[in-house]
Amino acid sequence: MKRVLVLLALGLITSVACGQSAQPATVAQAKTYIGKGAQVLDVRTPTEVAAGKVKGATVANVNAPDFDAALSLLDKQKPVVVYCAAGVRARRAADRLVAQGFTQVYYLAGAGFEALKTAGIATE
């Protein structure tokens, strides 16, 4: 039993040490990642999304009970840019992506949809 616990702890330490965490991104960085084909995840509420979203973004409300199931629409091996309205929910959602095995996760820090729109990223 002790051996199993030690191995589990070492696995957790290794995953943290290997950089398995979501990374903050500025609007400029997010624009670059999106321009290079990163998947885009909008984690806002349906009311917020009704006002527009990044073109082609997958929508999954981070507060909804089916959020984790909705992540199956994304490829775990491709980069993902996560945004919300101001950055708080994006960070929380990005951490959940990493916990599910996504390896390249970037969340828009301190900004949201309006900043992406202002930066000229295509919206719909």
Disulfide bonds with the S-S distance in Angstrom:
none
